[in-house]
Amino acid sequence: MGYVAIKGGEDAIANANELVEFYRIKARTKPIELAQILGQFRLLIDKIMGEGSLYAPEHAALVLKQNEGDVFESAFMLRAYRATLQRRYYSEKLATREMFVRRRISSAFREIPGGQILGPTRDYSQRLLDARLVTETMGDIDAFLGEFEAKLDRSSLHGVPTLSKVIDLLQSEGLLREVEADTNRRVVDITREAVKFPAPRSAALQMLARAETGGIMSLAYSAQRGFGSAHATVGELRVGEVPVRVRDARGRVRLIGRIRVTEAEMISKIKTQKKDPVPYLSLGYGLCFGQNETKAISMGILDRTMRSGGDAPCQTQEFVLYHTEGIESYGFTNHLKLPHYVTFQSGLNNLRQAVERKEKNRGNLGFGSKPAPQKINQPAS
């Protein structure tokens, strides 16, 4: 593939960057503080961190402001920044059973140990425009927070217990098991080594965790509509903070902090076969940064479909993992805006020669010929 330099070179690029900055601030509105983005756009921050593959809320807020709310460009920039950072440690396995749960639901059971915890969600709200936000002031915010605090009975607050998993109920009855044994249980770091197909489950889940939410949602939706036959049920969906631990140079395990994650365990019924006529259930798993329930659920569905076998797109591991990689898709699609003069002119010349040969053959056979089309003169690059 051939590219040529843009006329004007560095000066033209500098002018383009200045225009971007001009359009960002030309309205002369009050600059948005990073604290405002962090406080009021938490779900967007979580999405950018997930697709950018870096848990850094302040940096996600910065690139979001810098890119005028463009999620793709922000995730692209955050991942590029991530590539410059030094890799010092690998964390120990996250223990999601230790999660400080802020939201926990199950669609499989009405009553679960510890109870359903609705937490922060818009699932049960009416999708109506709230015109009050147009004139919202700090006084409105303070009034709401004051009323909210007044409703709390702090004397009844107690320690948060460790909640068992809903899937423990099914496993205790022998109803939930793996469809096939995963022979390759090595943990693969896809940022350090090229992915080879069939990829081990660790690599597939890591790629899904970094994937574009809309991309994996569309493929998961196709599975539920019959292309993949995986109409899963939410066994348990959790949102909360989990501890992150690393092992230092002396072999000691150290707690370095907590991160917010969303975990989804999706239960699917497995079709019975002659060799195993007893029906059973299997699990699809999803876990991602922040509160992104759509992504975690879609991950769980695709985790199951990619291991079920079949020819549907959602069942083909290579198709799913390559075509839901948002940064790669974004970069390749937008690279088409770069100059392709050389390759296009080469193809155009070949096409002209083919047309001339065809017209020449028509003339030799006595059918007459059409006048040659006028060529478009291209300016020198």
Secondary structure, 3 states (H helix, E strand, C coil): CCCCCCCCHHHHHHHHHHHHHHHHHCCCCCCCCHHHHHHHCHHHHHHHHHHHCCCCHHHHHHHHHHCCCCHHHHHHHHHHHHCCCCCCCCECCCCHHHCEEEEEECCCCCCCCCCCECCCCCCCCCCCCCHHHHHCCHHHHHHHHHHHHHHCCHHHCCCCCCCCCCHHHHHHCCCECCCCCCCCCCCCCCCCCCCCCCCCHHHHHHHHHHCCHHHHHHHHHHHHCCCCCCCCEEEEEEEEEEEEEEECCCCCEEEEEEEEEEEEEEEEEECCECCECCCEEEEEEEEEECCCHHHHHHHHHHHHHHCCCCCCHHHCHHHHHHHCCHHHHHHHHHHHHCCCHHHHHHHHHHHHHHHHHHHHHHHHCCCCCCCCCCCCCCCCC
